Structures are given as C-alpha cells and as structure tokens.
Amino acid sequence: MQSLCFRIVLYVMMLVISTTLFAQAKKKEFAGIDRKALAIPESRTATTGDIAAYINENFSSDADKTRAAFIWVASSVSYDWRICSMLIFTRRRRRRLPGR
C-alpha cells in the first residue's frame, strides 16, 4: 500500500513539475514576439489597417501574428469606465422618463 501511495505521489509531483517547466518555456517563446509587437511605432497605430500592416510585415507565421495582435490589444486598449458608467446611467434614466 505504501509503495502504491509513493508511486502516486511521485507521479503527481512529476506531472506538476513538467507542466510548470513547459509553461515557462512557452513564456520565453513569446518574449521576443511580445517585445516586437509592443514596439509598434505610435505613427503606425492610428488605424487597425496600420497595425495589421505592421504585424504582417514583422511576423511570418499565423501563430506569431495572432500572438502579436493579442499582446498589442491587451496592452494598449483601455476603457474609461467612469464615462462608460455615466453613459449607461444616462440611457437607463432616459428610458424611465415619461413622455419618451
């Protein structure tokens, strides 16, 4: 029984360690893509077409292009939640007003 428990614990530990190492390898794999994607010049970010052109010029595989687009959007797009909530509140209030 102890031998079986030891084997199970050992197997689980090996699984956790290998998963952790694989995840770190993926992170390193994307580091160069992320760095290059975040280096898009401000002049090339005026339109989505400009951003797409930069990505197509600087990345070759579909996976690299997808990662570059993802990291740029995740790092560059932000919302003004204060204004967004004001707009939602205004819309709700207009719906409640009589005569509209």
N, C-alpha and C positions, 0 to 999 in steps of 0.2 A: 504494500500500500504506500509506504513512504517513497519507494522508488518511482511509483506512478505519479505521486504528487510532485516529486522533484522534477520529473520529466516535463510535467505540465507547466510548472513554474519556469523552468528553463526555456521551454518553447515560447511562452508568453514574453519573457524577457528578450529573447532573440527577435521576436516579431516587433516589439516596441522599438528596440534599438535599430533594426533595419529600416523601419518606417521613418524614424527620426533622421537617419542618415540620408535616406532618399529625398526627404522633404528639403533638407539643407542643400543637397546637390541641385535640386530644381531651383531653389532661390538663387544660387550662384549662377546658374544657367541664364536666368533672366536679368541678372545685374547689368550686363552690357547693353541689352535691349532697352531696359528701363532708363539707363543713363542717356542713351542716344535719343530716345523718344522724348525725354524731358528737356532735351537741348534744342527743341524746335525754336527757331528764332521768333520773336514776337511778331515780326512782319509777316510770318507765314501762318499766323493763327487767326487772321481776320475772317476767313470763311472755312466751312467744312471742306470745301474743294481744295483750298490751300493746304490744310492739314493732311488730307488724303494724298495730295501730290507729294508732300514731304515724306510721308510714310512709304509710298510706293517707290520713291527714289532711293530711300535709305535702307529698306528692308526687302529681302528677297522671298522668303517663304511665307506662306499664308499664316502659319503659326506665329512667326515673328511680327508680321503686320498686325495680327489680332492682338497680340500682347502689347505692341506699341500703342495702338489705338486705345486699348483698355487703360493702360497706365497713364496716358495723357489725359483722358477724360476723368479718371479717378483723382488725379492730382490737380487738375486745372478748373474743373467745373464746380462752382459753389452756388448756393442759393441764399438769398436774403430772406430768411424765414420770417423776420418781422414784417416785411412788406407782404409776403405771401399770406401770412395770417390776417393782415389787415384787409386784403382783397377778399379772402374767404368770409370774414366777418361782414364786410360791406355787401357781398352778394346775398348772404343769408338775411341780412337786415332788409334789403330791398324786396325780397320775396315775402316778407312778413307785413310790409306796409300796405294798408288798404288803398284801393283805387288803382293798383298797378297790375 
